[in-house]
């Protein structure tokens, strides 16, 4: 069968996401889902066939024939009666396998995607946001927004008759704005402290490879070194800063100035102290001046007794042996993401969407319903 019986058009499969680096790939199938259902290629977790799934629902399942040991975990969403999106691992092998199985059914592979009918700017923006997911966990939330969760929430606000209900719903969306922004942008975690407390060794231990230069010479890290990683599925940018101390070295002083700017802009400020030494005047100054969110006592492998005498509430670790790293990782995640919403919670993931929502809230609060409705229409695209 090569024709879609419902529309008379040739069924097709198109990759929406670019072929480069990415946690997920998104494929768009157009045509009668009966083609896929009859071939038994998708096994949904809820046991329903694709044609039985509700439009707009995000469904988890496996791709491949039921008796195939190499099935692929996928997320599928019917976006219309004749379209569904298939989200799979971003590697080329997974994409080729799915596309290859579909083309054997007579489904045409297309090289580029063109919107069918009227596709709103909001839908295009949210679909593009999915391609920027750095981890599978964040992609799951972005899929839900692109599949209609966010649009439905905005339409519900638009259609609500009660003024207080509108404000409460907008406020709830804005509550998740910071979380939503970091589904795309990594959380910024800055490790800082005086020279030679083991910041570089610690960041290398957290990311699992030698990103930062490690040396026993104070002042070796003279600039800000960053590394991207994921902790518990959340994208994190770790910054290893120049050692902070009083210095006459102009080059080192310039690095310290950059470090100060990084610390000020961080989502999480982590002060690293040397557990093998007593607190110095520089340590005390940093404690008072920077107000760290988290204090880490590194080098407990050298002096556990001295570590116990340090500041209470700090996390004791050894970048060399790995002791305490799991506790440190858990605390970083807990402070960055204290609340984790359900995956299908409506969330503004783009900054200009959150900005528009703030303006809509202000308009409704001021009694300017006309302006609020105009901005809602602008947001819905």
JOHU-V564537 format. One record per helix or strand of 3 or more residues. SS is the DSSP state (helix for helix, strand for strand). FROM is the first residue (numbers start at 1). TO is the last residue. Records with the same first field share a line. If there is no record, write none. Layout:
SS = FROM-TO + FROM-TO
//
This chain:
strand = 12-15 + 24-30 + 42-44 + 58-63 + 72-80 + 83-89 + 108-110 + 187-192 + 225-231 + 234-240 + 268-274 + 294-298
helix = 34-39 + 50-52 + 92-103 + 121-130 + 136-159 + 163-175 + 177-181 + 199-207 + 250-265 + 281-290 + 304-309 + 325-336 + 351-365 + 369-380
//
